[in-house]
Amino acid sequence: MTEHQEKTLAPVGFFAGMPESLRRGLQKIATEKIFSKGEMIFYEGDESLGFYLLVSGLIKIYKVSPEGKEQILQFIRPNETFGEVVVFSGKSFPANAEAVRESRTLHFPRKGFLEFIRNNPNVALTMLAILSERLRRFTVQVENLSLKEVPGRLATYFLYLSRQEDKGDAFTLEISKGQLASLLGTIPETLSRILTRMKEYGIIDVNGNHIRLLDFPRLISLSQGDKLG
């Protein structure tokens, strides 16, 4: 690995709390892979040869219905891993992964990683924690899509951005509104109408992709199932 790659294995994300000796051990089995904007990383059904850590960029994980409709499952951000679900099963990837913008990743081959775990079983606990958190997120997403109306899903997502990414009450959406609509299980036209209504009611301010949250109590009530207007 290059010196630049070594610096990426900081004690954050997947490597949080991991001793430096283990991080250096993982460095030896990882290879750098760079994907250009719009490039596919893997397709649903592809054989799993390992998992990835995103160093920089943005990745979308999605499925496509038989009718060709895209449903975004999640976005992967720097210091997050993806494709790790099938590391232990050895089966094919259950979804597609595509670079939303140029993305630099570290790829950990399945065979080498499993051997590393055999010699360092505590790393398996880290992986289990990541998979448990991933399951929790998907459970919340299924609940949002099945039980909440679109305004509630949008309010939940805005509150998530505010909390998880420490952006406070103002942030810029790093994905397009079309991608946001797909993530929320709706269409761009419906999303635009809801954004307009939220702005009219003084709940948020919208300027292009710049969002400012103005009424947190109202956003929370919407996320809990209250009606918009």
Buried (B, 14 or more C-beta within 10 A) or exposed (E): BEEEBEEBBEEEBBBEEBEEEBBEBBBEBBEBEEBEEEEEBBEBEBEBBBBBBBBBBBBBBBEEEEEEEBEBBBBBBBBBBBBBBBBBEEEEBBBBBBBBBBBBBBBBBBEBBBEBBEEBEEBBEBBEEBBEEBEEEEEEBEEBBEEBBBBBBBBBBBBEBBEEEEBEBEBEBBBEBEBBBBBBBBEBEBBEEBBEBBBEEEBBBBEEEEBEBBBBEBBEBBBEEBEBE
